[in-house]
Amino acid sequence: MDCRQRHTHFLTHGHVYGEKHLPRAKFDILFNGHTHLPHITRTENGSVVVNTGSPTFPKGGNPPTFATYEEGLISLYHLDGTLLDSLQI
């Protein structure tokens, strides 16, 4: 029996939907990058918002970044591979 929990992902650029304007659709994780400001944040309703930042045009004094998702683990990395933040859901 497979006991892994499945999560619904909403992937978007972020110019329409993002942490300040969440989509109406049900989702567990919203991935976006429009602002280029990397973070992993759990919302009041328990869903997670991930801004992947940018590997090529970082903003706000942040380093170049990218994010990964694997079996419920969201990880945010510096482009050199250094782990910056993570969240297991």
Secondary structure in CASP SS format (residue, H / E / C, confidence):
PFRMAT SS
TARGET T0000
AUTHOR 0000-0000-0000
METHOD secondary structure of the structure
MODEL  1
M C 1.00
D C 1.00
C C 1.00
R C 1.00
Q C 1.00
R C 1.00
H C 1.00
T C 1.00
H E 1.00
F E 1.00
L E 1.00
T C 1.00
H C 1.00
G C 1.00
H C 1.00
V C 1.00
Y C 1.00
G E 1.00
E C 1.00
K C 1.00
H E 1.00
L C 1.00
P C 1.00
R C 1.00
A C 1.00
K C 1.00
F C 1.00
D C 1.00
I E 1.00
L E 1.00
F E 1.00
N E 1.00
G C 1.00
H C 1.00
T C 1.00
H C 1.00
L C 1.00
P C 1.00
H E 1.00
I E 1.00
T E 1.00
R E 1.00
T C 1.00
E C 1.00
N C 1.00
G C 1.00
S C 1.00
V E 1.00
V E 1.00
V E 1.00
N E 1.00
T C 1.00
G C 1.00
S C 1.00
P C 1.00
T C 1.00
F C 1.00
P C 1.00
K C 1.00
G C 1.00
G C 1.00
N C 1.00
P C 1.00
P C 1.00
T E 1.00
F E 1.00
A E 1.00
T E 1.00
Y E 1.00
E E 1.00
E C 1.00
G C 1.00
L E 1.00
I E 1.00
S E 1.00
L E 1.00
Y E 1.00
H E 1.00
L C 1.00
D C 1.00
G C 1.00
T C 1.00
L E 1.00
L E 1.00
D E 1.00
S E 1.00
L E 1.00
Q E 1.00
I C 1.00
END
